[in-house]
């Protein structure tokens, strides 16, 4: 009896599971469609695209659009391709991510392990930073950058992103360190470790998962940012996103869709790579601190 | 002047005073246990000795130098935490030597000290492992190793055994005691477990509500508890406390209380000073092990009284049999030999060792005799 009922249980399970998989695969395909269109059209000659059949596989395979987008497309005055802007973005993203993550970790450390009067209010104010829309700060920020002599520079842009990112990184690290056993800090104090020694030797080495979250979040946001890049960057410090926009929006000549597609993929690659390399830590880190134990 | 002096020390958080005028002086080589229910302030006091909590008023001195405001690392103390607080990213060896490294001890000396401590605690084979790969008992040893390697003036233990399972806890308890006997170090040990307090300590401070209720040797605390709280907190099962009246018979004070059926029992006190309480109500404290069958009564006692009462429940526990009954309107537990022939519902003759009986003032709950 029980064996028979077990059998039917498995069979119904199999049917439901098949259904679930079919639906999931359909949604996955639908979701992947834009990427397919971009990839396929980035390796076609322009004539194939303008002749219709966006969904078709390329008849003639060419990597020419990729090379053109990278090194010779007309963006701005010189036909430089996206390459210099790519390096602009790197020069902006790496320091901005590093500094905002380290500062967030320090803030989280102080807010949880070196409690002081009104620390929760201070933390609340820092959280508030997460909810300020970008547009509000554009003009004051431009003035500030001007006063600091950083207007139109990559460093200025990095600074803006650091300031904007600290709210988020502080939130992440504070929540992570809130469940970090305070006894460890006390043990280190008794052992004679100072403020920064505890931070570097005890806390940071145990912060892997949340550091990954902070880095992915900051990297994605800063790399993908367009508004600050368009507002604060000079002609020679524009990030990748702004350059891609200039490439696509260029009003002269023929619209080279294959080059545009290739450029868009180039612009999206770094964030994809970061997510693929560190992604499995992402969810783990996001969950850490939210659930006890 | 002790080795560690806690002098009229208080602790307040804002307007709330959580420790009231604590006065304890610990001699060199003493094993002082602070015991009490959670929230009694024992851990706060330990943290104040460690320097992890500020002292609101009063003074704490180690070897006659005032520790108020001195950084924890400069007090020459070491602490073992309840969670062991091992640094998860370091190996056992690095954990043990971290304190020495922070104090600027050169590497060869650190290595040497680490080897010695590891040998003492038999954790030599664990030195290259991470704390996550250790069992509870091993972590406990490493935590002790980290404390020992510093060769501190005072060891502080904050409920170090409460995360271990019951069997390991007993083993580690013995081991800590052995270590103390071998090294003769000064130890302040916090626990809520009265058995740990009794077995380990040379002196116990029983704390409740931010006050030290009683400070004394385990024997003093057990036999002459200062008040009802100490009497019922220390000992398992707890001391029976029942209302009784003092009556004089042939000029000797007796305790009078009701049996299960309302009839009165009259048992002679050993303490003559209770005559002053004639006619008044007191609270009578009887330890379960002083309430036995007649054959099991303490032969050395000069004052065994007998009474007959009905048994309500018997609980055989292997080594002992616990018998509960009604005395003075309270549930009272007697501790019998396991082979005592008792059954529920039976009228049974009990022997009470009145030499060990304790009397309390029902108003103040303080001990009035012995």
Boltz contact constraints between the chains, C-beta under 6 A:
constraints:
  - contact:
      token1: [A, 181]
      token2: [B, 83]
      max_distance: 6.0
  - contact:
      token1: [A, 183]
      token2: [B, 81]
      max_distance: 6.0
  - contact:
      token1: [A, 183]
      token2: [B, 83]
      max_distance: 6.0
  - contact:
      token1: [A, 183]
      token2: [B, 85]
      max_distance: 6.0
  - contact:
      token1: [A, 184]
      token2: [B, 85]
      max_distance: 6.0
  - contact:
      token1: [A, 186]
      token2: [B, 52]
      max_distance: 6.0
  - contact:
      token1: [A, 187]
      token2: [B, 85]
      max_distance: 6.0
  - contact:
      token1: [A, 189]
      token2: [B, 72]
      max_distance: 6.0
  - contact:
      token1: [A, 190]
      token2: [B, 72]
      max_distance: 6.0
  - contact:
      token1: [A, 190]
      token2: [B, 79]
      max_distance: 6.0
  - contact:
      token1: [A, 191]
      token2: [B, 98]
      max_distance: 6.0
  - contact:
      token1: [A, 191]
      token2: [B, 99]
      max_distance: 6.0
  - contact:
      token1: [A, 191]
      token2: [B, 102]
      max_distance: 6.0
  - contact:
      token1: [A, 192]
      token2: [B, 73]
      max_distance: 6.0
  - contact:
      token1: [A, 192]
      token2: [B, 99]
      max_distance: 6.0
  - contact:
      token1: [A, 192]
      token2: [B, 102]
      max_distance: 6.0
  - contact:
      token1: [A, 192]
      token2: [B, 103]
      max_distance: 6.0
  - contact:
      token1: [A, 193]
      token2: [B, 102]
      max_distance: 6.0
  - contact:
      token1: [A, 202]
      token2: [B, 87]
      max_distance: 6.0
  - contact:
      token1: [A, 205]
      token2: [B, 89]
      max_distance: 6.0
  - contact:
      token1: [A, 206]
      token2: [B, 88]
      max_distance: 6.0
  - contact:
      token1: [A, 206]
      token2: [B, 89]
      max_distance: 6.0
